[in-house]
Amino acid sequence: MTSWQLVRLFAGSFILLSLALGIPGSPLFVSPWWLAFTAFVGANLLQSALTRWCLMETILRKLGVRAGA
């Protein structure tokens, strides 16, 4: 997988997990504060779309993951 594919995989996984942990009707509910993490991931996706820079993609590239085309 390329770095941009991994970024989207992680972002989607984090969003789904934080929703499962933050919505009171969920069997995995812990605290509604997990919804703040959902907002944080969404804000980072928005920022990376506008600036064309993503910290996680930079970290993945330094770890040796190949860049996407």
QUITACOR-V417215 format. One record per residue. N is the residue number from 1. PSI is psi in whole degrees, -180 to 180 (* if undefined). Layout:
n=(N N)
psi=(PSI PSI)
This chain:
n=(1 2 3 4 5 6 7 8 9 10 11 12 13 14 15 16 17 18 19 20 21 22 23 24 25 26 27 28 29 30 31 32 33 34 35 36 37 38 39 40 41 42 43 44 45 46 47 48 49 50 51 52 53 54 55 56 57 58 59 60 61 62 63 64 65 66 67 68 69)
psi=(150 169 -41 -31 -40 -38 -46 -36 -47 -44 -47 -41 -44 -41 -48 -41 -45 -31 -42 -34 -17 -13 123 -28 -8 142 -14 8 133 -56 145 -13 -17 -22 -24 -35 -38 -46 -38 -46 -43 -42 -39 -37 -42 -46 -44 -30 -36 -33 -11 32 133 123 -42 -38 -38 -44 -44 -40 -38 -25 -2 5 136 148 150 160 *)
